Amino acid sequence: MPRSVNAVASRRRRKKILNMAKGYWGSRSKVYTVAKNTVEKGLQYAFRDRRVKKREFRSLWIQRINAATREYGISYSQFIGKVNAKNIGLNRKVLADLAMNHPDAFKAVVDAVK
């Protein structure tokens, strides 16, 4: 009896990897074994960086709030401490947006905290 090979499934599997590698340079988009390694590494980066993105945005918000609060003579840590003490329910994302796009509203928050 001849050997049975599931060519349909293996071709589909290889095609899926090569489609994911579209746009890569040189053999990374053409040769299956090279593309497979590159795609796997890219997926590892994507998984990791979905978590890193959250850290980076929080850091960015903190920097923006710090820059805005120092214009009113208060540091970031003092400001956040007082915001939490006054039970103002604004998170860092909203505070950073206010500081960037609505400075008068942010000034009102700072005045309410002082």
C-alpha positions in Angstrom: 0.0 0.0 0.0 1.4 3.4 -0.9 2.4 5.9 1.7 -0.4 8.4 2.5 0.7 12.0 2.8 -1.7 14.8 3.7 -0.4 17.3 1.2 -3.4 19.6 1.5 -2.8 20.3 5.2 1.0 20.7 4.9 0.7 23.0 1.9 -2.0 25.1 3.8 0.3 25.2 6.8 3.3 26.4 4.8 1.2 28.9 2.9 -0.1 30.4 6.1 3.4 31.0 7.3 4.5 32.5 4.0 1.4 34.8 4.0 2.3 36.0 7.4 5.9 36.7 6.2 4.7 39.0 3.3 6.7 42.2 3.2 9.7 40.7 4.9 13.1 41.3 3.1 14.7 38.7 0.9 14.5 35.0 1.8 12.6 35.8 5.0 9.5 36.1 2.8 10.3 33.4 0.2 12.0 30.4 1.9 9.7 28.5 4.2 12.2 27.6 6.9 13.6 31.1 7.2 10.1 32.6 7.1 8.9 30.3 9.8 11.7 31.3 12.2 11.1 35.0 11.4 7.4 34.8 11.8 7.7 32.9 15.1 10.1 35.5 16.5 7.7 38.3 15.3 4.8 36.7 17.1 7.0 36.5 20.3 7.7 40.2 20.0 4.0 40.9 19.4 2.9 38.9 22.5 5.6 40.6 24.7 5.0 44.1 23.4 1.2 44.0 23.9 2.1 44.0 27.6 5.0 46.5 27.2 2.7 48.9 25.5 0.6 49.3 28.6 3.7 50.1 30.7 5.0 52.6 28.1 1.7 54.5 27.9 1.4 54.7 31.7 4.9 56.1 31.8 4.0 58.7 29.1 0.9 59.8 31.0 3.0 60.2 34.2 5.5 62.4 32.3 2.8 64.6 30.8 1.1 65.0 34.2 4.4 65.8 35.9 5.3 68.4 33.3 1.8 70.0 33.6 1.7 70.0 37.4 5.2 71.6 37.7 3.9 74.7 35.9 1.6 75.2 38.9 4.4 74.6 41.5 3.5 71.0 42.6 5.3 67.8 41.8 3.7 64.7 40.3 3.8 62.6 43.4 2.3 65.3 45.6 -0.4 65.9 43.0 -1.4 62.2 42.7 -1.3 61.8 46.5 -3.7 64.7 46.9 -5.9 63.5 44.0 -6.3 60.2 45.7 -6.9 61.8 49.1 -9.7 64.0 47.7 -11.3 61.0 46.0 -11.2 62.6 42.6 -12.0 59.7 40.3 -9.7 60.6 37.4 -7.1 58.1 36.2 -3.7 59.0 34.8 -4.9 58.6 31.2 -7.7 61.2 31.7 -5.4 63.5 33.6 -2.8 63.4 30.9 -5.4 64.1 28.3 -6.7 67.1 30.3 -3.1 68.4 30.7 -2.4 68.2 27.0 -5.7 69.2 25.4 -7.7 71.1 28.0 -5.2 73.1 30.2 -8.0 75.2 31.8 -9.8 72.0 33.0 -6.5 70.6 34.3 -5.9 73.9 36.1 -9.3 73.5 37.8 -8.3 70.0 38.9 -5.0 71.3 40.3 -6.8 74.1 42.1 -9.3 71.7 43.6 -6.5 69.5 44.9 -4.4 72.4 46.4 
